[in-house]
Amino acid sequence: MESILTLKLKQGIQEHQKGNLKEAEILYRNVLHAEPKHPDANHNLGILSASINKTNSAIKLFKTALEVNPKIEQFWISYINALINDQQYENAKKVLKKAKKNGVTKSKLNAMVSELDFKVKNPAPLPSETQRLINYYQNGSMHDAKKLANSIIEKCPNDQFTWKILGELLKQEGKIHEAYLANKKAVELNPQDPVSLNNLGICLRDLKKDEEAIEVFKKAIFFKEDFYPAHSNLGNTFRSLDKLEEAELSFRNWVNLEPGNASAYISLGVILYARGDLEAALNIFEKAYSINPKLNESKLCLTLLKARREKSTQDINLALTIKEKQNNKSISRLYTSNLPVKKDLISCLYKMQTRELDKKQKNDARFGNGICSIDYQLFDNKSPIIKNVADDLSLIIKKYFNSEIYIYDSFFNILGAGGGTTPHAHLVELDKDKYLNFSKQKYSLVYYLDVGDQDCEEPGILKLYNPSEDFLPYDGMILILPANRKHSAVYSGKKDRVMIGINFYVLWFSNNV
């Protein structure tokens, strides 16, 4: 019987050393099932349990091993360390005295006493608390995460990891100065942590302290040369200061560190374009597109910049035409028209995959009772009905602008009572880039298929801002407005309101338009 247990124990040790923890645990428990007091099996299973943060189980197992054989020095060391890690400091002190009487080496006892003294003076959260904090953060339970982080810091004011998490939570709340202070504390506690330095640099940049941010990003890179987020953020900060040569170097470093990241190539491409090298920029955008063809940004840059290259001179007549229209009294309403709603279009939308508006996604202005398309690629749908409406709307836009267009996204909304949108515009980050200047080429279209019930308190008036204008839509109405024009709507009718939205770019470009 003993030889079989010895064999199983050896097999368990082998699996444990290989990192096969489940297999090792099964073998150790097989030994303990036959001999519950087996000292080595108890000790080894305790080591395994401690490694996966099952500290309470580990302590019980170490205690059993010691009761059976108190002459094994490692049993004492494992038991005391587990008590210290579980913050059972008084019990650890008592066991240290017993260990001394049982002949544990003085140097090892002194090391554990020093560790205990340090932990008492510098309390740390329990591993279970830290794991709970991580779980809250990863699951998006930000309120619970922040509450727990503050609780941990109150008990353990020098826990660097918790300060780092708190900084992220505060930043997500838009409390930039408080986030800055939290990240500053995290850096003070560990001045060589590249993640904390990078987070601090981001806060400094958000506080418009770009020069300070640059120095902090450089420190992060000094301590971890291949830490690509710091290279990316350093490049973006240089770009905001118009230091294009330095920005290019930073983005090239990012590309070298992450050659499979299309976003890195896009950032580099923008800088090359800003520096006047259109051909090099297009080559970089082609690379980004080859890495990730589904990334809208690379295709957008390729399409618009190729169109600019093909126009050796600007279409002055078109520019003047648009300029004249924008100088009209209703500058927000570049175009309104009517397109009769084709049969089966609305029923087709209801059959498509959707998500509920109250399950709000980040940066989504839509809210309340209603549904919308599952993504922003409605016109990619193979349905002939969807293809027809896409063609009809595209033709209307092309005729109005006398230009080819690039449709960036397309979607539909179906609002019930209480549904609507908060004030918003339709600009992505690339549109806001001052070197690309894409925003001047971007427009939004809304096509009302069914305006629903307008005999109610909130009939779904489309409100435009700066200047303020209101439009009460009608079935079949099309409205085109600049994508940078903020707008909103609230609807409370009993019948569903159905609409299609498009964000698109015209392929002309003029600084005067």
C-alpha positions as CSV (number, residue, x, y, z in Angstrom):
1,M,0.0,0.0,0.0
2,E,2.9,2.4,0.9
3,S,4.6,1.9,-2.4
4,I,1.4,2.8,-4.3
5,L,1.0,6.0,-2.3
6,T,4.7,6.9,-2.8
7,L,4.3,6.4,-6.5
8,K,1.1,8.6,-6.6
9,L,2.9,11.3,-4.6
10,K,5.9,11.3,-7.0
11,Q,3.5,11.5,-9.9
12,G,1.8,14.5,-8.2
13,I,5.1,16.2,-7.7
14,Q,6.0,15.7,-11.4
15,E,2.7,17.2,-12.6
16,H,3.0,20.0,-10.1
17,Q,6.5,20.9,-11.4
18,K,5.2,20.8,-15.0
19,G,2.5,23.3,-14.0
20,N,-0.4,20.8,-14.5
21,L,-2.1,21.8,-11.3
22,K,-5.4,20.0,-11.8
23,E,-3.6,16.7,-12.4
24,A,-1.3,17.3,-9.4
25,E,-4.2,18.1,-7.1
26,I,-6.0,14.9,-8.1
27,L,-3.0,12.8,-7.3
28,Y,-2.3,14.5,-4.0
29,R,-6.0,14.0,-3.0
30,N,-5.8,10.4,-3.9
31,V,-2.9,10.0,-1.4
32,L,-4.9,11.9,1.2
33,H,-8.0,9.8,0.6
34,A,-6.0,6.7,1.6
35,E,-3.9,8.4,4.3
36,P,-5.5,11.8,5.4
37,K,-2.5,12.6,7.7
38,H,0.2,12.0,5.0
39,P,2.6,15.0,5.8
40,D,4.1,15.4,2.3
41,A,0.8,15.2,0.5
42,N,-0.7,17.7,2.9
43,H,2.2,20.1,2.5
44,N,2.4,19.8,-1.3
45,L,-1.3,20.3,-1.7
46,G,-1.0,23.3,0.6
47,I,1.7,24.8,-1.7
48,L,-0.6,24.3,-4.7
49,S,-3.5,25.8,-2.9
50,A,-1.5,28.9,-1.8
51,S,-0.4,29.4,-5.5
52,I,-4.0,29.8,-6.6
53,N,-4.9,32.1,-3.7
54,K,-6.8,29.4,-1.7
55,T,-5.0,30.6,1.4
56,N,-7.4,29.2,4.0
57,S,-7.1,25.7,2.6
58,A,-3.4,26.0,2.4
59,I,-3.1,27.0,6.1
60,K,-5.1,24.0,7.2
61,L,-3.0,21.6,5.1
62,F,0.3,23.1,6.4
63,K,-1.0,22.8,10.0
64,T,-1.8,19.1,9.5
65,A,1.6,18.4,7.9
66,L,3.3,20.1,10.9
67,E,1.2,18.2,13.5
68,V,2.4,14.9,11.9
69,N,6.0,15.9,11.4
70,P,7.2,19.1,13.2
71,K,10.8,18.3,12.4
72,I,10.6,19.3,8.7
73,E,11.8,22.9,8.5
74,Q,10.0,23.6,5.2
75,F,6.7,22.8,6.8
76,W,7.3,25.6,9.3
77,I,8.4,28.1,6.6
78,S,5.4,27.3,4.4
79,Y,2.9,27.6,7.4
80,I,4.3,30.9,8.7
81,N,4.5,32.5,5.2
82,A,0.8,31.5,4.6
83,L,-0.2,33.1,7.9
84,I,1.7,36.3,7.0
85,N,0.1,36.4,3.5
86,D,-3.3,36.0,5.1
87,Q,-2.5,38.8,7.5
88,Q,-2.8,36.6,10.5
89,Y,0.1,38.4,12.1
90,E,-0.5,37.4,15.7
91,N,-0.8,33.8,14.9
92,A,2.4,34.1,12.7
93,K,4.3,35.5,15.7
94,K,3.2,32.5,17.9
95,V,4.1,30.0,15.3
96,L,7.5,31.7,14.8
97,K,8.3,31.0,18.5
98,K,7.3,27.4,18.1
99,A,9.5,27.1,15.0
100,K,12.5,28.4,17.0
101,K,12.0,25.8,19.6
102,N,11.8,23.1,16.9
103,G,15.2,24.0,15.5
104,V,14.3,26.1,12.4
105,T,17.5,27.8,11.1
106,K,18.1,31.2,12.7
107,S,18.7,33.0,9.3
108,K,15.4,31.7,8.0
109,L,13.6,32.8,11.1
110,N,15.1,36.2,10.9
111,A,14.0,36.5,7.3
112,M,10.4,35.7,8.2
113,V,10.5,38.1,11.2
114,S,11.7,40.9,8.8
115,E,8.9,40.0,6.4
116,L,6.4,40.1,9.2
117,D,7.6,43.4,10.5
118,F,7.4,44.9,7.0
119,K,3.9,43.6,6.4
120,V,2.7,45.0,9.7
121,K,4.2,48.4,8.9
122,N,3.1,48.3,5.3
123,P,-0.3,46.5,5.2
124,A,-1.4,45.0,1.9
125,P,-4.8,43.9,0.8
126,L,-5.7,40.3,0.9
127,P,-5.2,38.5,-2.4
128,S,-9.0,37.8,-2.4
129,E,-9.7,41.6,-2.1
130,T,-7.3,42.4,-5.0
131,Q,-8.9,39.7,-7.1
132,R,-12.4,41.0,-6.3
133,L,-11.2,44.5,-7.3
134,I,-9.9,43.1,-10.6
135,N,-13.1,41.3,-11.3
136,Y,-15.2,44.4,-10.6
137,Y,-13.0,46.4,-13.0
138,Q,-13.0,43.9,-15.8
139,N,-16.7,43.3,-15.5
140,G,-17.5,47.0,-15.8
141,S,-18.8,47.3,-12.2
142,M,-17.2,50.7,-11.8
143,H,-19.2,51.8,-8.8
144,D,-18.3,48.6,-6.8
145,A,-14.7,48.8,-8.0
146,K,-14.3,52.4,-6.8
147,K,-15.9,51.7,-3.5
148,L,-13.6,48.7,-2.9
149,A,-10.5,50.6,-4.1
150,N,-11.2,53.4,-1.6
151,S,-11.8,50.8,1.2
152,I,-8.5,49.1,0.4
153,I,-6.6,52.4,0.3
154,E,-8.0,53.4,3.7
155,K,-6.5,50.2,5.2
156,C,-3.5,49.9,2.9
157,P,-2.5,53.4,1.9
158,N,0.7,52.2,0.2
159,D,-0.8,49.6,-2.1
160,Q,0.4,50.7,-5.5
161,F,-1.8,48.4,-7.6
162,T,-5.0,49.8,-6.0
163,W,-3.9,53.4,-6.6
164,K,-3.3,52.4,-10.2
165,I,-6.8,51.0,-10.6
166,L,-8.4,54.0,-8.8
167,G,-6.6,56.3,-11.2
168,E,-8.2,54.5,-14.1
169,L,-11.6,54.5,-12.5
170,L,-11.5,58.3,-11.8
171,K,-10.3,58.9,-15.4
172,Q,-13.3,57.0,-16.8
173,E,-15.5,59.2,-14.6
174,G,-14.0,62.3,-16.2
175,K,-12.4,63.4,-12.9
176,I,-9.0,64.1,-14.6
177,H,-7.4,66.0,-11.7
178,E,-8.3,63.3,-9.2
179,A,-7.1,60.7,-11.6
180,Y,-3.8,62.6,-12.0
181,L,-3.3,62.6,-8.2
182,A,-4.1,58.9,-7.9
183,N,-1.6,58.0,-10.7
184,K,1.0,60.4,-9.2
185,K,0.7,58.4,-6.0
186,A,1.1,55.1,-7.9
187,V,4.3,56.5,-9.4
188,E,5.6,57.6,-6.1
189,L,5.1,54.1,-4.7
190,N,6.8,52.5,-7.7
191,P,8.8,55.1,-9.7
192,Q,9.9,52.5,-12.3
193,D,6.5,51.1,-13.2
194,P,6.0,51.9,-16.9
195,V,2.2,51.4,-16.7
196,S,1.8,53.9,-13.9
197,L,4.1,56.4,-15.7
198,N,2.1,56.0,-18.9
199,N,-1.2,56.5,-17.0
200,L,0.3,59.6,-15.4
201,G,1.4,61.0,-18.7
202,I,-2.1,60.5,-20.2
203,C,-3.6,62.6,-17.3
204,L,-1.0,65.3,-17.8
205,R,-1.8,65.4,-21.5
206,D,-5.6,65.7,-20.6
207,L,-4.7,68.5,-18.3
208,K,-3.0,70.3,-21.2
209,K,0.5,69.8,-19.7
210,D,2.0,68.3,-22.8
211,E,5.6,69.1,-22.1
212,E,5.4,67.4,-18.6
213,A,3.6,64.5,-20.3
214,I,6.4,64.0,-22.8
215,E,9.0,63.7,-20.0
216,V,6.8,61.1,-18.1
217,F,6.3,59.0,-21.3
218,K,10.0,59.1,-21.9
219,K,10.6,57.8,-18.4
220,A,8.2,54.9,-19.0
221,I,10.1,54.1,-22.2
222,F,13.5,54.3,-20.3
223,F,12.3,51.7,-17.8
224,K,10.7,49.5,-20.4
225,E,12.0,50.3,-23.9
226,D,9.5,48.0,-25.7
227,F,6.4,49.4,-23.8
228,Y,4.5,50.4,-27.0
229,P,1.6,52.3,-25.3
230,A,4.2,54.9,-24.1
231,H,5.6,55.2,-27.7
232,S,2.1,55.7,-29.0
233,N,1.1,58.3,-26.4
234,L,4.5,60.1,-26.8
235,G,3.8,60.3,-30.6
236,N,0.3,61.7,-30.1
237,T,1.6,64.3,-27.6
238,F,4.3,65.4,-30.1
239,R,1.7,65.6,-32.8
240,S,-0.5,67.9,-30.6
241,L,2.5,70.2,-30.3
242,D,3.2,70.1,-34.1
243,K,6.5,68.4,-33.5
244,L,6.0,66.2,-36.5
245,E,9.5,64.9,-36.8
246,E,9.5,63.6,-33.2
247,A,6.0,62.3,-33.6
248,E,7.1,60.3,-36.7
249,L,10.0,58.7,-34.8
250,S,7.7,57.7,-31.9
251,F,5.1,56.2,-34.3
252,R,7.8,54.3,-36.2
253,N,9.0,52.9,-32.9
254,W,5.4,51.8,-32.2
255,V,5.1,50.2,-35.6
256,N,8.4,48.3,-35.0
257,L,7.1,47.0,-31.7
258,E,3.7,46.1,-33.0
259,P,4.0,45.3,-36.7
260,G,0.6,43.6,-36.6
261,N,-1.3,46.6,-35.3
262,A,-3.1,48.5,-38.0
263,S,-3.8,51.5,-35.7
264,A,0.0,52.0,-35.4
265,Y,0.3,52.3,-39.1
266,I,-2.6,54.7,-39.4
267,S,-1.0,57.0,-36.8
268,L,2.3,56.9,-38.8
269,G,0.4,57.5,-42.1
270,V,-1.3,60.7,-40.7
271,I,2.1,62.1,-39.7
272,L,3.6,61.4,-43.1
273,Y,0.7,63.1,-44.8
274,A,1.1,66.1,-42.4
275,R,4.7,66.3,-43.4
276,G,3.8,66.5,-47.1
277,D,4.7,63.0,-48.2
278,L,1.3,61.8,-49.6
279,E,2.7,58.8,-51.5
280,A,4.5,57.4,-48.4
281,A,1.3,58.0,-46.3
282,L,-0.8,56.1,-48.9
283,N,1.7,53.2,-48.8
284,I,1.4,53.1,-45.0
285,F,-2.4,53.2,-45.1
286,E,-2.3,50.3,-47.6
287,K,-0.2,48.3,-45.1
288,A,-2.8,49.1,-42.4
289,Y,-5.6,48.0,-44.7
290,S,-3.8,44.7,-45.5
291,I,-3.4,44.0,-41.8
292,N,-7.0,44.6,-40.9
293,P,-9.4,45.1,-43.9
294,K,-12.3,45.5,-41.5
295,L,-10.9,48.6,-39.9
296,N,-12.8,51.5,-41.3
297,E,-10.1,54.1,-40.6
298,S,-7.6,52.7,-43.0
299,K,-10.1,52.4,-45.8
300,L,-11.3,56.0,-45.1
301,C,-7.8,57.4,-45.3
302,L,-7.0,55.5,-48.5
303,T,-10.3,56.6,-50.2
304,L,-10.2,60.3,-49.3
305,L,-6.5,60.8,-49.9
306,K,-6.4,59.0,-53.2
307,A,-9.3,61.2,-54.3
308,R,-7.2,64.3,-53.3
309,R,-4.2,63.0,-55.2
310,E,-6.3,62.5,-58.3
311,K,-7.5,66.1,-58.3
312,S,-4.5,68.0,-59.4
313,T,-6.6,71.2,-59.0
314,Q,-9.6,71.8,-56.9
315,D,-13.0,71.8,-58.4
316,I,-13.6,75.6,-58.0
317,N,-17.1,75.6,-59.4
318,L,-18.2,72.9,-57.0
319,A,-16.5,74.6,-54.1
320,L,-18.3,77.8,-54.9
321,T,-21.6,76.1,-55.2
322,I,-21.3,74.4,-51.8
323,K,-20.0,77.7,-50.3
324,E,-23.1,79.5,-51.6
325,K,-25.4,76.9,-50.2
326,Q,-23.7,77.1,-46.8
327,N,-24.1,80.9,-46.8
328,N,-27.8,80.5,-47.1
329,K,-30.1,81.2,-44.2
330,S,-30.6,77.5,-43.3
331,I,-26.9,76.5,-43.3
332,S,-27.7,73.4,-41.3
333,R,-30.2,72.1,-43.8
334,L,-28.0,71.6,-46.8
335,Y,-30.6,69.5,-48.4
336,T,-34.1,68.2,-47.7
337,S,-36.1,66.0,-50.0
338,N,-38.7,63.3,-50.1
339,L,-38.2,59.6,-51.1
340,P,-41.3,57.5,-51.0
341,V,-40.8,54.5,-48.7
342,K,-40.8,51.3,-50.7
343,K,-43.0,48.4,-49.8
344,D,-41.5,45.9,-47.3
345,L,-38.6,48.1,-46.3
346,I,-39.8,48.7,-42.8
347,S,-40.8,45.0,-42.2
348,C,-37.4,44.0,-43.5
349,L,-35.7,46.1,-40.8
350,Y,-37.8,44.5,-38.1
351,K,-36.6,41.1,-39.2
352,M,-33.0,42.0,-38.9
353,Q,-30.7,41.4,-35.9
354,T,-31.0,44.3,-33.5
355,R,-30.0,45.4,-30.0
356,E,-32.0,47.3,-27.4
357,L,-31.2,51.0,-26.9
358,D,-31.4,50.8,-23.2
359,K,-28.3,48.5,-23.3
360,K,-26.2,51.5,-24.0
361,Q,-22.8,51.2,-25.5
362,K,-19.9,53.6,-24.9
363,N,-20.2,56.9,-26.8
364,D,-23.6,56.0,-28.1
365,A,-26.0,59.0,-28.0
366,R,-29.1,56.8,-28.3
367,F,-31.2,55.9,-25.3
368,G,-34.4,54.6,-23.9
369,N,-37.2,52.5,-25.4
370,G,-36.3,51.2,-28.8
371,I,-34.0,49.0,-30.9
372,C,-31.3,49.7,-33.5
373,S,-29.2,47.8,-36.0
374,I,-26.7,45.5,-34.4
375,D,-23.8,47.4,-35.9
376,Y,-23.1,50.3,-38.3
377,Q,-22.8,48.4,-41.5
378,L,-26.5,48.2,-42.5
379,F,-25.7,48.6,-46.2
380,D,-23.5,45.5,-46.2
381,N,-26.6,43.4,-45.8
382,K,-27.2,41.3,-48.9
383,S,-31.0,41.8,-48.9
384,P,-32.3,43.3,-52.3
385,I,-34.5,45.6,-50.3
386,I,-31.6,47.1,-48.4
387,K,-29.5,47.3,-51.5
388,N,-32.2,49.2,-53.3
389,V,-32.5,51.8,-50.5
390,A,-28.7,52.1,-50.3
391,D,-28.6,52.7,-54.1
392,D,-31.4,55.3,-54.0
393,L,-29.9,57.3,-51.2
394,S,-26.4,57.2,-52.6
395,L,-27.8,58.5,-56.0
396,I,-29.5,61.3,-54.2
397,I,-26.4,62.3,-52.4
398,K,-24.1,62.0,-55.5
399,K,-26.5,64.2,-57.6
400,Y,-26.7,66.8,-55.0
401,F,-23.0,67.1,-54.4
402,N,-22.0,66.2,-58.0
403,S,-19.4,64.0,-56.5
404,E,-18.6,60.4,-55.7
405,I,-19.0,59.6,-52.0
406,Y,-17.6,57.2,-49.4
407,I,-20.2,55.8,-47.0
408,Y,-18.5,55.4,-43.6
409,D,-21.4,53.8,-41.7
410,S,-25.1,53.1,-42.1
411,F,-27.7,52.0,-39.5
412,F,-31.3,52.1,-38.5
413,N,-33.2,53.2,-35.3
414,I,-36.7,52.2,-34.2
415,L,-37.8,54.4,-31.4
416,G,-40.7,53.6,-29.0
417,A,-42.1,56.0,-26.4
418,G,-39.3,57.3,-24.3
419,G,-36.6,56.7,-26.9
420,G,-34.3,59.3,-28.4
421,T,-30.8,60.7,-28.7
422,T,-28.8,63.1,-26.6
423,P,-27.1,66.1,-28.4
424,H,-24.4,64.6,-30.5
425,A,-22.4,65.0,-33.8
426,H,-21.1,62.3,-36.1
427,L,-17.3,62.8,-36.0
428,V,-14.8,60.1,-35.4
429,E,-11.3,60.8,-34.2
430,L,-9.8,61.0,-37.7
431,D,-12.3,63.7,-38.6
432,K,-11.0,65.9,-35.8
433,D,-7.4,65.6,-37.0
434,K,-6.3,69.1,-38.2
435,Y,-3.9,67.7,-40.7
436,L,-6.4,65.4,-42.5
437,N,-9.2,67.9,-42.2
438,F,-11.8,65.2,-43.0
439,S,-14.6,66.9,-41.1
440,K,-15.1,69.4,-44.0
441,Q,-16.0,66.5,-46.3
442,K,-18.3,64.6,-43.9
443,Y,-22.1,64.8,-43.8
444,S,-24.9,62.9,-42.1
445,L,-28.2,61.9,-43.7
446,V,-31.4,60.8,-42.0
447,Y,-34.2,59.1,-43.8
448,Y,-37.5,58.9,-42.0
449,L,-39.4,55.8,-43.0
450,D,-42.2,56.2,-40.5
451,V,-42.4,59.2,-38.1
452,G,-44.9,57.4,-35.9
453,D,-47.3,59.2,-33.6
454,Q,-46.8,63.0,-33.6
455,D,-49.9,63.7,-31.6
456,C,-48.0,63.5,-28.3
457,E,-45.9,65.6,-25.9
458,E,-42.6,64.7,-27.6
459,P,-43.3,64.2,-31.3
460,G,-39.7,63.6,-32.2
461,I,-38.7,67.0,-33.3
462,L,-35.2,67.0,-34.7
463,K,-33.3,69.7,-32.8
464,L,-30.2,71.3,-34.3
465,Y,-27.8,73.4,-32.3
466,N,-25.4,76.3,-33.0
467,P,-27.6,77.8,-34.4
468,S,-30.8,76.4,-32.9
469,E,-33.3,75.1,-35.4
470,D,-36.2,72.6,-35.1
471,F,-37.6,70.2,-37.7
472,L,-40.7,68.1,-37.5
473,P,-40.1,65.2,-39.8
474,Y,-42.6,63.6,-42.1
475,D,-42.7,60.1,-43.7
476,G,-40.2,59.8,-46.5
477,M,-38.3,63.0,-45.5
478,I,-34.5,63.1,-46.2
479,L,-32.3,65.6,-44.4
480,I,-28.6,66.1,-45.0
481,L,-26.5,68.2,-42.5
482,P,-22.8,68.6,-41.8
483,A,-21.6,65.8,-39.6
484,N,-20.1,68.2,-37.1
485,R,-23.6,69.8,-36.4
486,K,-24.9,68.6,-33.1
487,H,-28.5,67.4,-33.0
488,S,-30.9,65.5,-30.8
489,A,-34.5,64.1,-30.6
490,V,-36.9,62.8,-28.0
491,Y,-40.0,60.7,-29.0
492,S,-43.0,59.7,-26.8
493,G,-45.5,58.5,-29.4
494,K,-47.5,55.3,-29.1
495,K,-46.4,54.1,-32.5
496,D,-42.8,53.2,-33.5
497,R,-40.7,55.7,-35.3
498,V,-38.4,54.2,-37.9
499,M,-35.4,55.8,-39.6
500,I,-32.2,55.1,-41.5
501,G,-29.0,57.0,-40.9
502,I,-25.9,57.4,-43.0
503,N,-22.6,59.1,-42.4
504,F,-20.6,59.8,-45.6
505,Y,-17.8,61.8,-47.1
506,V,-17.9,63.7,-50.4
507,L,-14.7,63.2,-52.4
508,W,-14.0,66.9,-53.1
509,F,-11.9,69.0,-50.8
510,S,-11.3,72.7,-50.4
511,N,-10.0,74.7,-47.5
512,N,-12.6,77.3,-48.4
513,V,-15.6,75.1,-48.0
